[in-house]
Amino acid sequence: MMRPVILVVLDGLRYATARACLGYAEALVEGGAAQVYRLRSALPSLSRPLYETLMTGLVPLDHGVTGNTVVRLSRHPNVFSLARRAGLVTAAAAYHWFCELYNHAPFEPRFRRIENADGGIAHGAFYWRDDYPDDHLFADAQDLLLRHAPHFMLVHPMNIDDAGHRHGGGSAAYRNAARHADDLLSRHVPDWLARGYAVLVTSDHGMGDDASHGGTDVTETEVPLYTIGADTFTLDPAATIRQTDIAGLIAALLAIPGHGLAAPAGVLRYGEGALLPAPKS
């Protein structure tokens, strides 16, 4: 059965900070409504390469977007393209690099808002300033949801990453940006669940104490994945998932063929240690 999905990518959020500062998300875990997993990002731990990894299931050496300066459309099957091929509605409130990967490269300000576009993202609200307020971004996402009822929507705020680059991953500013994002989740996730969405909250990469990322240190590579919805996920703490499995997980939830995705959806469902339960007979 198809389940619509909202994927929230809290850019630059490292695992330890998520566990310490996302009080609402952690309350869902404690209350049996969510589960959290520790993931290691692909390498290099940079944004644009990992956006493509999240959407294709391929590591950067395989999908070819190996740095932030590689500006081109995706060349591989991805969640957006597969969902559109299946006749589903897609949307994204996200940094403009997502537009460059799945709709138009290079980005131009006239693509700030798109409606019924031909690319992988049918409806979009894109920004290009790293300090674009997270509450504005969540408002953009809610507007897309109310007007288009997408089957798959990406929500991608940037303020945590921006605070990390300005002040370092060990700073109060970085932790408070994470707390603010958690507050926004607390305002929106209940509505999304009530509308029948499966909600995934993760990050592309972490943030070093030296205000950057891209390397192999755990502060830069360890990220969280929250699976939210007891009626959607097993919430099995022993389940295992990699960052490269997320695209396949989304495809499984959307009930679309995952052909071409690096992680076949079948490895994520049905059985001990799986993220998705067996279908009801």
C-alpha positions in Angstrom: 0.0 0.0 0.0 1.3 3.4 -0.9 2.1 5.8 2.0 2.9 9.4 1.2 6.3 10.6 2.6 7.8 13.8 3.9 11.6 13.7 4.2 13.1 16.4 6.4 16.8 17.0 5.9 18.2 19.2 8.7 21.3 20.3 6.9 24.6 19.9 8.8 23.1 18.2 12.0 25.4 15.8 13.6 24.1 12.8 15.5 25.2 13.7 19.0 23.7 17.2 18.7 20.4 15.7 17.5 20.2 13.3 20.5 21.0 16.2 22.9 18.9 19.0 21.4 16.0 17.6 19.5 13.7 17.4 22.5 10.5 16.9 20.6 11.9 14.2 18.3 13.4 12.4 21.3 10.0 12.6 23.1 8.5 10.8 20.2 11.1 8.1 20.6 10.5 7.8 24.3 6.8 7.8 23.7 6.9 4.9 21.2 5.9 7.0 18.2 9.4 7.1 16.6 12.8 5.5 16.5 16.2 7.0 15.9 19.2 5.4 14.2 22.8 6.4 13.9 24.0 6.7 10.3 27.4 7.3 8.8 27.3 9.6 5.8 28.9 8.8 2.6 32.2 10.5 1.7 33.1 13.2 1.1 30.8 14.6 3.8 29.7 17.5 1.7 26.2 18.8 0.9 25.7 18.5 -2.8 27.2 15.0 -3.1 25.1 13.8 -0.2 21.9 15.3 -1.6 22.4 13.1 -4.6 23.2 10.2 -2.3 20.0 10.6 -0.4 18.0 10.7 -3.6 19.7 7.9 -5.5 21.2 5.6 -3.0 24.6 5.9 -4.7 27.8 7.1 -3.0 29.5 10.1 -4.6 32.2 8.2 -6.3 29.4 6.3 -8.2 27.0 9.1 -8.9 29.7 11.5 -9.9 28.7 14.5 -7.8 31.9 14.5 -5.8 32.0 18.1 -4.7 29.9 21.2 -4.1 31.2 22.7 -7.3 29.8 20.0 -9.5 26.8 21.8 -10.9 24.7 19.6 -13.2 21.5 17.6 -13.3 21.4 14.1 -11.8 22.3 11.4 -14.2 20.8 8.5 -12.3 17.3 7.3 -11.3 16.3 9.1 -8.1 13.3 9.3 -5.9 11.9 12.4 -7.6 12.2 11.0 -11.1 10.8 7.5 -10.2 7.9 9.1 -8.3 7.1 11.3 -11.3 7.3 8.3 -13.6 4.8 6.5 -11.4 2.4 9.4 -11.7 2.9 10.7 -8.2 3.0 14.4 -7.2 6.4 15.7 -5.9 7.3 18.9 -4.1 10.3 20.4 -2.4 11.0 23.4 -0.1 14.7 23.3 -0.3 18.1 24.9 -1.0 18.5 25.8 -4.7 21.1 23.0 -5.2 18.2 20.5 -5.2 16.7 22.4 -8.1 20.0 22.2 -9.9 20.1 18.4 -9.4 16.5 17.6 -10.3 15.1 20.4 -12.4 17.4 23.0 -13.9 21.1 23.7 -13.8 22.4 26.3 -13.3 19.7 27.7 -11.0 18.2 31.1 -11.8 16.1 33.3 -9.5 13.1 32.9 -11.8 13.0 29.3 -10.5 12.5 30.5 -6.9 8.9 29.2 -7.2 7.9 26.4 -9.6 4.5 25.0 -10.3 3.7 21.9 -12.5 7.4 21.8 -13.7 8.6 19.2 -16.1 11.6 18.0 -13.9 11.7 15.7 -11.0 10.3 18.2 -8.6 6.8 19.3 -9.8 6.2 22.0 -7.3 9.0 23.8 -5.5 10.0 26.7 -3.3 13.8 27.3 -3.5 16.1 29.6 -1.6 19.8 30.5 -2.0 20.8 32.3 1.2 22.2 30.0 3.9 20.6 32.2 6.5 17.1 32.0 5.0 15.0 31.5 8.1 14.0 28.0 8.9 10.5 29.1 10.0 10.0 30.6 6.5 11.2 27.4 4.9 8.7 25.3 6.9 6.0 27.8 6.0 7.0 27.3 2.3 6.7 23.6 2.8 3.3 23.8 4.5 2.0 26.0 1.6 3.1 23.4 -0.9 1.5 20.6 1.1 -1.9 22.5 1.4 -2.0 23.5 -2.3 -0.7 20.3 -3.9 -1.0 17.4 -1.4 2.3 15.8 -2.7 2.9 12.1 -2.4 6.6 12.9 -1.7 7.8 16.2 -0.3 11.3 17.3 0.7 11.7 19.8 3.5 15.3 21.2 3.7 16.2 24.0 6.1 19.8 25.3 6.3 20.1 27.3 9.6 21.8 24.5 11.6 24.5 24.2 8.9 24.8 28.0 8.7 25.3 28.3 12.4 27.9 25.6 12.4 29.9 27.3 9.7 29.8 30.6 11.5 30.4 29.4 15.1 31.5 25.7 15.0 29.7 22.5 15.7 30.4 22.7 19.4 29.0 26.2 19.8 25.8 27.4 21.6 24.6 29.0 18.3 24.8 25.6 16.6 23.0 23.8 19.4 20.3 26.5 19.5 19.7 26.3 15.8 19.1 22.6 16.3 16.6 23.4 19.1 14.8 25.9 16.9 14.5 23.3 14.1 13.1 20.8 16.7 10.5 23.4 17.7 9.4 23.7 14.1 9.1 19.9 13.9 6.9 20.0 16.9 4.6 22.5 15.2 4.3 20.6 11.9 4.8 16.8 12.4 1.5 16.3 14.3 -0.4 17.8 11.3 1.6 15.7 8.8 0.9 12.5 10.7 -2.7 13.4 10.9 -2.8 13.8 7.1 -1.4 10.2 6.7 2.3 11.0 5.9 5.2 8.9 6.9 7.9 11.3 8.3 11.6 10.8 8.0 14.0 13.3 9.7 17.7 13.0 8.9 20.7 15.1 7.8 23.2 15.1 5.0 26.4 15.4 7.1 27.5 16.6 10.5 29.7 19.6 11.5 33.2 19.8 13.0 34.1 21.9 15.9 36.3 23.9 13.5 33.2 25.1 11.6 33.5 22.9 8.6 32.9 19.4 7.3 33.9 17.1 4.4 36.2 14.7 6.2 35.9 11.5 8.1 35.6 12.5 11.7 32.5 11.3 13.5 31.4 14.9 14.1 31.3 15.3 10.4 29.9 11.9 9.3 27.5 10.7 12.0 24.0 11.8 11.4 20.5 10.8 12.8 17.6 9.2 11.1 14.2 9.5 12.9 11.5 7.2 11.5 8.2 8.7 12.8 4.9 6.9 12.8 4.1 3.7 14.8 1.6 2.7 12.2 4.2 2.9 9.4 7.5 1.7 10.8 8.4 -1.2 13.0 10.4 1.2 15.3 12.7 -1.7 15.9 15.8 -0.4 17.6 17.8 -3.3 16.3 17.0 -2.5 12.7 19.9 -1.5 10.5 19.9 1.2 7.8 22.6 3.0 5.9 22.4 6.5 4.4 22.4 4.8 1.0 19.3 2.9 1.9 17.1 6.0 2.4 16.2 6.3 -1.2 15.0 2.6 -1.3 13.1 3.1 1.9 11.2 6.1 0.4 10.5 4.0 -2.8 9.1 1.2 -0.6 6.8 3.6 1.2 5.6 5.1 -2.0 5.1 1.7 -3.5 7.0 2.6 -6.6 9.5 0.4 -8.5 13.0 1.1 -7.1 14.7 0.0 -10.3 18.0 1.8 -10.5 18.2 2.8 -6.9 21.3 1.4 -5.2 19.4 0.0 -2.2 16.6 -2.3 -3.3 13.5 -1.5 -1.2 13.1 -5.2 -0.4 16.1 -5.2 2.1 14.2 -2.7 4.2 10.9 -4.5 4.8 9.4 -7.6 6.3 11.3 -9.6 8.8 13.3 -9.3 12.0 15.4 -6.2 12.1 13.5 -4.5 9.2 12.2 -0.9 9.2 8.9 -1.7 7.6 6.4 -4.3 8.9 5.0 -7.1 6.8 1.8 -6.1 5.0 -1.5 -6.9 6.7 -3.2 -9.9 5.1 
